[in-house]
Amino acid sequence: MNKTKRLTESAMLIALAVVLELVGRMIIPPMPFGGQLTAVSMLPIVLISYRHGVRWGLTAGFGYSLVQMALGASTVTAAFQPGYFGDEAMLVKALAMCLLDYVLAYTLLGLGGVFRDKVANRGVSLMLGSLVALGGRYLSHILSGYILFAGWAEWFFTQEGFPAWGGALVAQLSPTALGWVYSIVYNGMFMVPEMLLTALAALMAAKVPHLVEKQN
């Protein structure tokens, strides 16, 4: 496939990813402090990587990260305003949020093709690649959540209506450990279901003729 066709196809798949996310926003309530389960909106980016290789996939993932920043412009803009993080490190934290929650998180979706030459079964290869790609995004959100929002951990686990094990965690863990657990749990509330749904969708997508054919 020549460069023009590859660019066109990638642009179409990125556009499909955006459409799937917007559809998800219409039918699935967002998380209260950011993050949302979508209609497997990251699968098109995983497909780009599978069809064209990880190097091109990472490039497409980076492009998609910029689209995500545009879609989340209100959050990004707010992060650079006084009071959002509530301390003198506002600029550093705002930049960290942009890097970890957008640029790195979505660029890592380009790892979706990592197994395309290692696992013969296309469905299994695409499924495993999707788990690695979305797992990378999850880890990036975990790091961001700990760095930027660990201070909310005790409140999160002891808020009214939270299961009793939350209070037990607060009593037993150090503030550092609690911050990590908070980030893992909070981000896992939308990323773990997203990973599982995307893996299932990848298995199904692999059954469509020509959809997962390698282009280079």
C-alpha positions, 0 to 999 in steps of 0.5 A: 500500500502506498503512502497516500492510501495508508494516510487515507485509511489511517485518517478514516480509522481515526475518524471512526474512532472519534465517532465511536467515542462520541456515540459512547458519550451519548449512551454511557455516563462519564466518570465523575473525575474524568475517563469514560467507557466507550463503544470500543472506540480504540479498536480502529487505532489498534487496527491501524497498527495491526495492518501497517505495523507498530511504528506506523501505529504509534505515529497514528496513535500520536495523531489520535492523542492530539485529536483527543486533546481537542475533544477534551479542550475544556478539561485541558484548558481548565487544567491550566487555570488557577485552582484546578490543582490547587497549588503552586505546581499548577503549570507542571501538573497541567503539562503532566496531565497533557503528557500522561492522560493524552499524548502518552496514553493514546500514542501507546494504542499504536502497540496494537500490532505487536503480535501480528508477526508472532501469533499465527491466528489473526483473531488471537493476535489482534486480541492480544495486541489490543490488550497490550495497547489498552493496557499501556493506556491504563498504565499511563492513566494510573501513573497520572492518577497517582501523580496528580490526584492521589490526594483524593484517595482517602476521600474516595474510599470513605465517601458515603455509599462506598463499600466497607472495604474502602475504609479498611484500605484507608486504615491499613495502607500508607498514604503512598500505597493508598494513592496507588490503589486509588489510581488503579481502582478509579481508572480500572473502573472504565479501563478494565471493561474497555479492555475486555470489550475491545478484546472481544470486538477484536476477535470478532473483527478478525473474522471479517475478510480482509479487515486484518490483512497486513499491508506491509 
